[in-house]
Amino acid sequence: MNHTILQFFKRYDFSFILCMSSIFLVGILNLYSATHTQSSDHLNTLYQSQLIWFLISVVVAILVSFLNPKSFERMSWFGYGFTVFLVVLVLLMGKVGMGAQRWLVLGPIRMQPSEFMKLGLVLGLARYFTRVNPEIQLSFKDLIIPGIITLIPTVMVMIQPDLGTSMLLLFIFSFLIFYKRLRWKTIWTLGIIAVVSGVLMYNFGLREYQRKRIHTFIDPYQDAKGSGYNAIQSEIAIGSGRLLGKGFKNSSQASLQYLPENHTDFVFAIFNEEHGFFGSVFLIVLYLVLFLRLLWLASSVQRFYDSVLVVGVMSIFFWHTFINMAMVSGLLPIVGIPLPLMSYGGSSMLTFGVGIGMATSISNSKNFFN
C-alpha cells in the first residue's frame, strides 16, 4: 500500500497545481490587505469567499487531472457548444449589473459564462486544428472556419457588452493560429484586416464610454476627476511603492478607497504599492514559471491536439496577466480583465482551475494513461 502511494506521488505532476497555489497564496494575502479596511461587510469578507472558490477550483483541477486527455478531444465540440449556449442564455435572461448583462444567477450561485467561454473556444479550436495537417502553413482560406468559430462567441460577448473579454477571445485565436503556423501572405492580410477593423470598430462599433477609455489612455489628465481617475490613482499606487513597498496592509490607495475595484481589476496596483518593485518582480517570476512550464509541456507531448490545448491554456493565462499588468501600469487602456488567481472572482478562478487540471492531465498522460 505504501509502495503504491509512493509510486503515485512519483508519477503525478504536482508542478502546475503548486504554481497555481503559490500565486493564489500571494493573491489571497493581497486581497485581504486591499479589503480589510472597507466599511462594507461584503467587501471586507471577500477574501473568505475567494478562499472557498480556490478550494473548489483545486478540487476541480485534481478531478480533471485524472481524466484521460483523449476525453478532452472527444468532448471538445460539446464543451465549445455548451459554453456558447451559456453565453446566449446570458443575453436572454442574464442579470444586469454596472451597465452590462454578463451574469447568470442560479439561486445563491452567480456565474459569468464569458469566463468559461475562453476554455470552450480553446477546446473548439484545438479540435478543429487537429483535423488540419500540422505541417501545413495556414492560408487565409484555412482561417475562415476557425475564424467563424471564434467570431460567434466574440460578437455575443461584445453585445453584453464586455469589450475586454471579447478582445481576449480574439487574442487567444491569434495565439493559436500563429502556433499552428501561418504563411507570410496570410500574416500581411490579417494585419491589414486588423487595422481596417480597428478603425471601423472605433468609429462605429464602440460605445462612447469605450472610446473615452482610449482617450483616457492617451491622456488621463484631460479628465482627471472623471474617466482618467482610475488610471491616475493606479499609477500613483504603483509609483509610491518604489523599490520595497509600504508594507503589508499599508496601502493608502486601498485604505482611503482612492482606487476603486482594488479587489478585481487593480489588485496588481495595490500589490505594487505594498511590496514595491522587488515584490512585483517576485510575482512576475511566479507567472513566468507557470508559462515556461506550460510551454515545456506543449513542446514535449506527442499528440498534436494535446499540444494545441496546452498552448491555448497558456494563452488564457498569458493574455490575462499581460493585459492586466499593462493596463494598471498605464501601458494599455483600462479594460475589465482580471489578474489570474489574484483578482477576486469565482468564475475566473474556476476557469483557471479547469485549465490547470487539463495541463496536469496531459502531463500525467505518459505515466498514467499509456
HUGI-V897121 format. One record per pair of residues at least 12 apart in sequence whose ideal C-beta (glycine too) atoms are under 8 Angstrom apart, sorted by the first residue. I is the first residue (numbers start at 1). GAP is how many residues later the second one is. D is the distance in Angstrom with one decimal. If there is no record, write none. Layout:
# HUGI-V897121
i=I gap=GAP d=D
i=I gap=GAP d=D
This chain:
# HUGI-V897121
i=11 gap=353 d=7.0
i=11 gap=356 d=3.9
i=11 gap=357 d=6.4
i=12 gap=53 d=7.9
i=12 gap=352 d=6.2
i=12 gap=355 d=7.7
i=13 gap=347 d=5.7
i=13 gap=350 d=4.1
i=13 gap=351 d=5.5
i=15 gap=278 d=5.7
i=15 gap=348 d=7.7
i=16 gap=45 d=7.9
i=16 gap=274 d=7.3
i=16 gap=277 d=6.6
i=16 gap=278 d=7.8
i=16 gap=340 d=4.9
i=16 gap=343 d=5.0
i=16 gap=344 d=4.8
i=16 gap=347 d=7.1
i=17 gap=41 d=6.7
i=17 gap=44 d=6.0
i=17 gap=45 d=7.2
i=17 gap=48 d=7.8
i=17 gap=339 d=6.2
i=17 gap=343 d=6.5
i=19 gap=267 d=6.9
i=19 gap=270 d=5.9
i=19 gap=271 d=4.2
i=19 gap=274 d=6.5
i=19 gap=337 d=7.9
i=20 gap=38 d=7.4
i=20 gap=41 d=7.0
i=20 gap=270 d=7.6
i=20 gap=321 d=6.3
i=20 gap=332 d=7.0
i=20 gap=333 d=7.3
i=20 gap=336 d=4.9
i=21 gap=37 d=7.3
i=22 gap=264 d=5.6
i=23 gap=260 d=7.5
i=23 gap=263 d=5.2
i=23 gap=264 d=6.9
i=23 gap=267 d=7.3
i=23 gap=317 d=7.0
i=23 gap=318 d=4.4
i=23 gap=319 d=6.8
i=24 gap=30 d=5.3
i=24 gap=317 d=4.6
i=24 gap=318 d=7.9
i=26 gap=245 d=7.6
i=26 gap=257 d=6.0
i=26 gap=260 d=7.0
i=26 gap=316 d=7.0
i=27 gap=23 d=7.7
i=27 gap=240 d=7.1
i=27 gap=312 d=7.8
i=27 gap=314 d=5.2
i=27 gap=315 d=3.7
i=27 gap=316 d=7.6
i=28 gap=19 d=5.7
i=28 gap=22 d=6.0
i=28 gap=23 d=6.1
i=28 gap=26 d=7.2
i=29 gap=219 d=7.1
i=30 gap=237 d=5.8
i=30 gap=240 d=6.3
i=30 gap=241 d=4.9
i=30 gap=244 d=7.4
i=30 gap=312 d=6.4
i=31 gap=15 d=6.3
i=31 gap=16 d=4.7
i=31 gap=19 d=5.7
i=31 gap=232 d=5.9
i=31 gap=236 d=6.8
i=31 gap=311 d=7.6
i=31 gap=313 d=6.0
i=32 gap=15 d=4.3
i=33 gap=215 d=5.8
i=33 gap=216 d=4.7
i=33 gap=218 d=6.5
i=33 gap=221 d=6.9
i=33 gap=237 d=7.0
i=33 gap=241 d=6.2
i=34 gap=217 d=6.6
i=34 gap=220 d=4.5
i=34 gap=228 d=4.7
i=34 gap=229 d=5.5
i=34 gap=233 d=6.5
i=34 gap=236 d=4.6
i=35 gap=12 d=6.5
i=35 gap=219 d=7.5
i=35 gap=227 d=7.6
i=35 gap=228 d=5.4
i=36 gap=213 d=6.5
i=37 gap=217 d=7.0
i=37 gap=218 d=4.5
i=38 gap=219 d=7.4
i=43 gap=220 d=7.0
i=46 gap=217 d=5.6
i=46 gap=298 d=5.3
i=49 gap=295 d=7.7
i=49 gap=297 d=7.4
i=50 gap=294 d=5.4
i=50 gap=299 d=7.3
i=53 gap=292 d=7.8
i=53 gap=293 d=4.3
i=53 gap=296 d=4.5
i=53 gap=297 d=6.9
i=54 gap=287 d=7.9
i=54 gap=295 d=6.0
i=56 gap=293 d=7.9
i=56 gap=294 d=6.9
i=56 gap=297 d=7.6
i=57 gap=292 d=4.9
i=57 gap=293 d=5.2
i=57 gap=295 d=6.8
i=57 gap=296 d=3.0
i=57 gap=297 d=7.9
i=58 gap=295 d=6.5
i=60 gap=290 d=6.5
i=60 gap=293 d=4.9
i=60 gap=294 d=6.1
i=60 gap=297 d=6.3
i=61 gap=292 d=4.4
i=61 gap=293 d=6.9
i=61 gap=295 d=4.7
i=61 gap=296 d=3.7
i=61 gap=299 d=6.8
i=62 gap=295 d=6.8
i=63 gap=294 d=6.9
i=64 gap=290 d=5.8
i=64 gap=293 d=2.9
i=64 gap=294 d=6.0
i=64 gap=296 d=7.6
i=64 gap=297 d=6.1
i=65 gap=292 d=4.8
i=65 gap=293 d=8.0
i=65 gap=295 d=3.8
i=65 gap=296 d=4.8
i=65 gap=299 d=6.3
i=66 gap=295 d=7.1
i=66 gap=298 d=7.9
i=66 gap=302 d=7.8
i=67 gap=290 d=7.9
i=67 gap=294 d=5.4
i=68 gap=293 d=7.5
i=68 gap=297 d=7.2
i=68 gap=301 d=5.0
i=69 gap=234 d=7.3
i=69 gap=236 d=8.0
i=69 gap=237 d=5.5
i=69 gap=240 d=7.9
i=69 gap=289 d=7.8
i=69 gap=292 d=5.3
i=69 gap=293 d=4.8
i=69 gap=296 d=4.9
i=69 gap=300 d=7.0
i=70 gap=299 d=7.7
i=72 gap=51 d=6.9
i=72 gap=233 d=7.7
i=72 gap=237 d=6.3
i=72 gap=286 d=6.3
i=72 gap=289 d=7.5
i=73 gap=53 d=7.7
i=73 gap=54 d=6.3
i=73 gap=57 d=7.0
i=73 gap=232 d=5.0
i=75 gap=48 d=7.5
i=76 gap=47 d=4.3
i=76 gap=48 d=6.1
i=76 gap=50 d=6.4
i=76 gap=51 d=3.6
i=77 gap=46 d=7.9
i=77 gap=47 d=6.6
i=77 gap=50 d=6.2
i=79 gap=40 d=7.1
i=79 gap=41 d=5.3
i=79 gap=44 d=4.3
i=79 gap=45 d=7.4
i=80 gap=40 d=4.7
i=80 gap=41 d=6.8
i=80 gap=43 d=5.4
i=80 gap=44 d=3.3
i=80 gap=47 d=7.6
i=80 gap=69 d=7.3
i=81 gap=39 d=8.0
i=82 gap=38 d=7.0
i=83 gap=30 d=6.5
i=83 gap=33 d=4.9
i=83 gap=34 d=4.6
i=83 gap=36 d=7.2
i=83 gap=37 d=3.0
i=83 gap=38 d=7.6
i=83 gap=70 d=7.3
i=84 gap=33 d=7.2
i=84 gap=36 d=6.7
i=84 gap=68 d=6.3
i=84 gap=69 d=5.5
i=84 gap=72 d=7.5
i=86 gap=18 d=6.9
i=86 gap=27 d=3.6
i=86 gap=30 d=6.5
i=86 gap=31 d=7.5
i=87 gap=26 d=5.1
i=87 gap=27 d=6.2
i=87 gap=30 d=5.6
i=87 gap=66 d=5.7
i=87 gap=69 d=4.9
i=87 gap=70 d=6.3
i=88 gap=68 d=6.5
i=89 gap=15 d=6.3
i=89 gap=24 d=7.1
i=90 gap=12 d=6.4
i=90 gap=13 d=7.2
i=90 gap=14 d=5.9
i=90 gap=23 d=5.5
i=90 gap=24 d=7.5
i=90 gap=70 d=6.6
i=91 gap=65 d=6.3
i=91 gap=68 d=6.3
i=91 gap=69 d=7.1
i=94 gap=66 d=7.6
i=95 gap=15 d=7.5
i=100 gap=60 d=5.4
i=100 gap=61 d=5.9
i=100 gap=62 d=6.3
i=101 gap=59 d=5.3
i=102 gap=12 d=6.3
i=102 gap=58 d=5.0
i=102 gap=60 d=5.7
i=110 gap=236 d=7.6
i=111 gap=235 d=7.0
i=111 gap=236 d=4.9
i=112 gap=233 d=7.5
i=112 gap=235 d=4.1
i=112 gap=236 d=7.6
i=113 gap=234 d=7.7
i=114 gap=39 d=8.0
i=114 gap=43 d=4.9
i=114 gap=46 d=7.1
i=114 gap=48 d=5.7
i=114 gap=51 d=4.6
i=115 gap=50 d=7.6
i=115 gap=230 d=7.6
i=115 gap=232 d=4.0
i=115 gap=233 d=5.0
i=115 gap=235 d=7.6
i=115 gap=236 d=4.7
i=116 gap=231 d=6.9
i=116 gap=234 d=7.8
i=116 gap=235 d=5.9
i=117 gap=36 d=5.0
i=117 gap=40 d=6.7
i=117 gap=48 d=7.6
i=117 gap=52 d=6.9
i=118 gap=47 d=7.6
i=118 gap=50 d=6.8
i=118 gap=51 d=6.7
i=118 gap=54 d=6.4
i=118 gap=198 d=5.1
i=118 gap=233 d=6.3
i=119 gap=194 d=7.7
i=119 gap=197 d=7.2
i=119 gap=232 d=5.8
i=119 gap=235 d=5.9
i=119 gap=236 d=6.2
i=120 gap=33 d=7.3
i=121 gap=28 d=7.3
i=121 gap=29 d=6.4
i=121 gap=32 d=6.2
i=121 gap=48 d=5.8
i=121 gap=51 d=6.0
i=121 gap=52 d=7.3
i=121 gap=191 d=7.9
i=122 gap=50 d=6.5
i=122 gap=54 d=7.5
i=122 gap=187 d=6.5
i=122 gap=190 d=3.2
i=122 gap=191 d=6.5
i=122 gap=193 d=7.5
i=122 gap=194 d=6.9
i=123 gap=186 d=7.3
i=123 gap=189 d=7.9
i=124 gap=25 d=5.2
i=125 gap=21 d=5.7
i=125 gap=24 d=6.3
i=125 gap=25 d=7.2
i=125 gap=47 d=7.9
i=125 gap=48 d=6.8
i=125 gap=51 d=5.3
i=125 gap=183 d=7.3
i=125 gap=187 d=6.7
i=126 gap=50 d=7.7
i=126 gap=179 d=5.6
i=126 gap=182 d=4.2
i=126 gap=183 d=4.5
i=126 gap=186 d=5.8
i=127 gap=178 d=7.1
i=128 gap=17 d=6.6
i=128 gap=18 d=5.4
i=128 gap=21 d=6.4
i=129 gap=17 d=7.0
i=129 gap=47 d=7.0
i=129 gap=51 d=5.3
i=129 gap=175 d=7.8
i=129 gap=179 d=5.4
i=130 gap=174 d=5.8
i=130 gap=175 d=4.4
i=130 gap=178 d=6.9
i=132 gap=48 d=7.4
i=134 gap=46 d=7.3
i=134 gap=170 d=4.9
i=137 gap=44 d=4.8
i=137 gap=45 d=6.2
i=137 gap=46 d=4.7
i=137 gap=49 d=7.8
i=138 gap=39 d=6.3
i=138 gap=42 d=5.8
i=138 gap=43 d=6.6
i=138 gap=44 d=5.2
i=138 gap=45 d=6.7
i=138 gap=48 d=6.1
i=139 gap=44 d=5.7
i=139 gap=46 d=7.5
i=139 gap=47 d=5.7
i=140 gap=45 d=7.4
i=140 gap=46 d=4.9
i=140 gap=49 d=5.1
i=140 gap=50 d=7.5
i=142 gap=44 d=8.0
i=143 gap=34 d=6.4
i=143 gap=43 d=7.0
i=143 gap=47 d=7.8
i=146 gap=27 d=7.0
i=146 gap=30 d=8.0
i=146 gap=31 d=7.0
i=147 gap=26 d=7.5
i=150 gap=19 d=6.2
i=150 gap=20 d=6.8
i=150 gap=22 d=7.9
i=150 gap=23 d=4.2
i=153 gap=16 d=6.2
i=154 gap=12 d=4.9
i=154 gap=15 d=4.7
i=154 gap=16 d=6.0
i=157 gap=12 d=6.7
i=158 gap=47 d=7.9
i=161 gap=46 d=6.7
i=161 gap=49 d=7.7
i=162 gap=174 d=6.9
i=163 gap=43 d=7.5
i=163 gap=47 d=5.6
i=163 gap=172 d=6.0
i=164 gap=159 d=7.5
i=164 gap=171 d=3.4
i=164 gap=172 d=4.5
i=164 gap=173 d=4.7
i=165 gap=171 d=7.5
i=165 gap=172 d=7.5
i=167 gap=168 d=6.9
i=168 gap=148 d=8.0
i=168 gap=151 d=5.4
i=168 gap=152 d=7.2
i=168 gap=155 d=7.1
i=168 gap=169 d=6.4
i=171 gap=144 d=7.1
i=171 gap=148 d=4.8
i=172 gap=140 d=6.5
i=172 gap=143 d=4.9
i=172 gap=144 d=6.4
i=172 gap=147 d=6.7
i=175 gap=136 d=6.9
i=175 gap=137 d=7.5
i=175 gap=140 d=3.8
i=175 gap=143 d=7.6
i=175 gap=144 d=7.4
i=176 gap=132 d=6.5
i=176 gap=135 d=6.4
i=176 gap=136 d=5.8
i=176 gap=139 d=6.8
i=179 gap=129 d=6.9
i=179 gap=132 d=4.9
i=180 gap=128 d=7.3
i=202 gap=12 d=7.3
i=209 gap=18 d=7.7
i=212 gap=15 d=4.9
i=213 gap=14 d=7.0
i=213 gap=120 d=4.7
i=213 gap=121 d=5.8
i=213 gap=122 d=7.2
i=214 gap=119 d=5.4
i=215 gap=12 d=7.5
i=216 gap=12 d=4.7
i=216 gap=15 d=5.9
i=216 gap=117 d=7.1
i=216 gap=118 d=7.2
i=217 gap=14 d=7.1
i=217 gap=113 d=7.6
i=217 gap=115 d=7.0
i=217 gap=116 d=3.9
i=217 gap=117 d=7.2
i=220 gap=12 d=5.2
i=220 gap=15 d=7.9
i=220 gap=110 d=7.5
i=230 gap=29 d=7.0
i=230 gap=30 d=6.2
i=230 gap=31 d=7.4
i=230 gap=36 d=7.2
i=230 gap=104 d=6.0
i=231 gap=99 d=6.1
i=231 gap=103 d=5.9
i=233 gap=20 d=6.0
i=233 gap=25 d=5.1
i=233 gap=26 d=4.5
i=233 gap=36 d=7.9
i=234 gap=25 d=6.2
i=234 gap=32 d=5.5
i=234 gap=35 d=4.3
i=234 gap=94 d=4.7
i=234 gap=95 d=7.7
i=234 gap=96 d=7.3
i=235 gap=94 d=7.3
i=235 gap=95 d=5.2
i=236 gap=17 d=6.8
i=236 gap=22 d=7.7
i=237 gap=14 d=7.0
i=237 gap=16 d=4.2
i=237 gap=22 d=5.9
i=237 gap=29 d=7.6
i=237 gap=32 d=4.2
i=237 gap=33 d=6.3
i=237 gap=35 d=6.3
i=237 gap=36 d=4.2
i=238 gap=31 d=5.5
i=238 gap=34 d=4.3
i=238 gap=35 d=6.8
i=238 gap=90 d=7.0
i=238 gap=91 d=6.2
i=240 gap=12 d=7.5
i=240 gap=13 d=7.8
i=240 gap=33 d=5.7
i=241 gap=31 d=4.5
i=241 gap=32 d=4.4
i=241 gap=33 d=6.7
i=241 gap=34 d=6.7
i=241 gap=35 d=4.2
i=241 gap=36 d=7.0
i=241 gap=38 d=7.6
i=241 gap=39 d=7.8
i=242 gap=34 d=5.4
i=242 gap=35 d=6.9
i=243 gap=33 d=5.0
i=243 gap=34 d=4.9
i=243 gap=35 d=6.2
i=244 gap=31 d=7.7
i=244 gap=32 d=4.5
i=244 gap=33 d=7.8
i=244 gap=34 d=6.3
i=244 gap=35 d=7.8
i=245 gap=27 d=7.3
i=245 gap=28 d=6.5
i=245 gap=29 d=4.8
i=245 gap=30 d=4.1
i=245 gap=31 d=3.4
i=245 gap=33 d=7.9
i=245 gap=34 d=5.6
i=246 gap=27 d=6.0
i=246 gap=28 d=5.6
i=246 gap=30 d=7.9
i=247 gap=27 d=6.2
i=248 gap=26 d=6.0
i=248 gap=27 d=7.9
i=249 gap=25 d=7.5
i=250 gap=24 d=6.0
i=251 gap=19 d=5.0
i=251 gap=22 d=4.7
i=251 gap=23 d=5.1
i=252 gap=21 d=7.5
i=253 gap=16 d=7.0
i=253 gap=17 d=6.5
i=253 gap=20 d=5.9
i=254 gap=16 d=5.2
i=254 gap=19 d=7.7
i=263 gap=80 d=7.3
i=263 gap=81 d=4.5
i=264 gap=72 d=7.7
i=264 gap=74 d=6.0
i=264 gap=79 d=4.9
i=264 gap=80 d=5.4
i=264 gap=81 d=6.6
i=265 gap=59 d=7.1
i=265 gap=62 d=7.6
i=265 gap=63 d=7.3
i=265 gap=69 d=7.2
i=265 gap=71 d=5.9
i=265 gap=72 d=7.3
i=265 gap=73 d=6.9
i=265 gap=78 d=6.9
i=266 gap=62 d=5.5
i=267 gap=72 d=5.6
i=267 gap=75 d=4.9
i=267 gap=76 d=5.1
i=267 gap=77 d=7.7
i=268 gap=12 d=7.7
i=268 gap=15 d=7.9
i=268 gap=56 d=6.1
i=268 gap=57 d=5.5
i=268 gap=60 d=5.1
i=268 gap=71 d=5.4
i=268 gap=74 d=6.9
i=269 gap=59 d=4.6
i=271 gap=12 d=6.6
i=271 gap=71 d=7.4
i=283 gap=59 d=8.0
i=284 gap=41 d=7.7
i=287 gap=30 d=7.4
i=287 gap=34 d=5.2
i=287 gap=53 d=7.6
i=290 gap=27 d=6.4
i=291 gap=23 d=6.1
i=291 gap=26 d=6.8
i=291 gap=27 d=6.0
i=294 gap=16 d=5.7
i=294 gap=17 d=7.7
i=294 gap=19 d=6.5
i=294 gap=20 d=3.9
i=294 gap=23 d=7.3
i=294 gap=65 d=6.1
i=295 gap=19 d=6.5
i=297 gap=13 d=5.1
i=297 gap=62 d=6.2
i=297 gap=65 d=6.4
i=297 gap=66 d=5.4
i=298 gap=12 d=4.2
i=298 gap=13 d=4.9
i=298 gap=16 d=7.0
i=301 gap=61 d=6.0
i=301 gap=64 d=7.6
i=306 gap=56 d=4.7
i=306 gap=59 d=7.3
i=309 gap=49 d=6.4
i=309 gap=53 d=6.9
i=310 gap=48 d=7.7
i=310 gap=49 d=5.8
i=310 gap=52 d=6.0
i=313 gap=42 d=4.3
i=313 gap=43 d=7.9
i=313 gap=45 d=6.0
i=313 gap=46 d=5.6
i=316 gap=35 d=7.5
i=316 gap=36 d=7.7
i=316 gap=39 d=6.0
i=317 gap=23 d=5.3
i=317 gap=35 d=7.1
i=317 gap=38 d=7.1
i=319 gap=18 d=7.8
i=320 gap=17 d=5.8
i=320 gap=18 d=6.5
i=320 gap=19 d=6.6
i=320 gap=20 d=4.9
i=321 gap=18 d=6.5
i=321 gap=19 d=5.9
i=323 gap=12 d=6.9
i=323 gap=14 d=4.6
i=324 gap=13 d=5.1
i=324 gap=14 d=6.6
i=324 gap=15 d=4.2
i=324 gap=19 d=7.4
i=325 gap=14 d=7.1
i=340 gap=12 d=5.4
